[in-house]
């Protein structure tokens, strides 16, 4: 998933010579915590609500308190690349710059929503827990089985000898049968509604089945 798919395109900006009062009013009115500072359309700095909370008795001008040479990211970068930058530097927003022009802004909320969408947690999905001996190509084999059974695999996570799969499929039983035929031991099937919690409902072929 690319930054351009998740960034906010309607970006509030201020100029370096604008007043701190004007910047504060913009943030308060629109409920934002960061403002790119631009000269024309080019990024000159970033102003945060934290900057505004400092003592500025000696100045009333944005350019005197803004962060110069701020980090930015391309709209064609991946969201996970942006997340690495934001986590490493403790940023809660990144200006998005294309051909030296500010075209958007990406916040931690945007990144979180992107990861929720990628994980499938926001839509009805099924989690299947399988066990298998460690070996090369196990995850590739699982992907082939799920794909052949017309399922959409969201992610695979290994915990010891267990593999937790989250997938979207109309006929989960067919995927369970195909995994067992491929030599995997399916120990649990957990169906989750969009945004909901799994609850136990019974068993399926000796397995724990939750929904």
Secondary structure, 3 states (H helix, E strand, C coil): CEHHHCCECCCCEECCCCEHHHHHHHHHHHCCCEEEEEECCEEEEEEEHHHHCCCCCCCCEHHHCCEECCCEECCCCEHHHHHHHHHHHCCCEEEEEECCEEEEEEEHHHHHHHHHHHHCCCCCEEEEEEECCCCCCHHHHHHHHHHHCCCEEEEEEEECCEEEEEEECCCHHHHHHHHHHCCCEEEEEEEECCCCCCCEEEEECCEEEEC
